[in-house]
Amino acid sequence: MTAPARLRRLAAAVPVILVVAACSAETSSPTRPRGEAGTTRAAPLPPSGAASAEPSPEVRPVRPGDLRTATAVRVVRHLAGAIGPREATTPAYERAAARVARTFARQGYDVTRQHVDVPAGESWGVPVPAGRSSNVVATPPGFDPTRPHLVVGAHLDTVPQAPGAEDNASGVGVVLAVAEAAAGRRTRLPVVFVAFGAEEPRGPTDDDHHYGSRTYVDGLASAAKRAVRGMVSLDRVGVGATVPVGSAGESDPVQRSLLAAARRAGVPAVPDPDQRSSDHWSFVRSGLPGARLGSTPYAGYHSAGDVPAVVEPAQLERVGRLLLAWLAPR
């Protein structure tokens, strides 16, 4: 081949090589969500993404180190600082629920609002009216509720007199940070994330609270109930240096699997038996597997003193890492 002919052939090949390289760079480093506030929404996840119902083995598995603790801290400060008390039927609760829904949507999840009707009553000494609250439910694109999956949730409401930083902006903050880490990553099963409404008591009996999670469970078809492989409720998770892992009875498989995940993540954790005072109890009492993270006592419980300064970022990080270890493929 003559020299001019070789040059013409090389020149014709160069654009092809550049196009292939550009496509490779784009597909190997997908855009990921960057946080809870002040950021742009990530591009919709393809059906093979980790947040989808059929994750591709090529997608990197989620790991505890993917957690951004700053996301959880921002949520606590916004919910308990900028919004404040969020009794389940108030405009403040609606503002909080709308904010959580937007955050899930920016992370790439499909978001729905589930209405929750609640009666009048007395919440920690304060009369509260009947009204409507809501659950914020985030599912992976392509999610099939009849196939095996996990549920991770935290209640968004507060008693009327409390800003609710620890109870329970801390739980909601970690749920949003874990959802952020899991978006675009592979989990061992698809995960449904829920911010529950109307968890706080409106009376003295077992049936006078957990309205949001009971509505969620009651709304599941039989096939969807059979598909729930485990539920974890995050409730008061920002205080202390050890993570309580609660079970409704003496022990159960979800609690044991969470304790094993804590060991893998290097997070100090202790079993907390006979723990029924959170939304996991709505699942367990309906025959579904569930457990709780959190419950360390603190001075500001259900009071005006439950402000963001109560919550310790290091404990939010421990809980988030534990939960991501539980969600990670093994």
Summary of the structure (lengths in Angstrom):
residues: 330
radius of gyration: 22.1
end to end distance: 56.2
largest distance: 94.1
contacts: 1214
relative contact order: 0.16
helix: 40%
strand: 18%
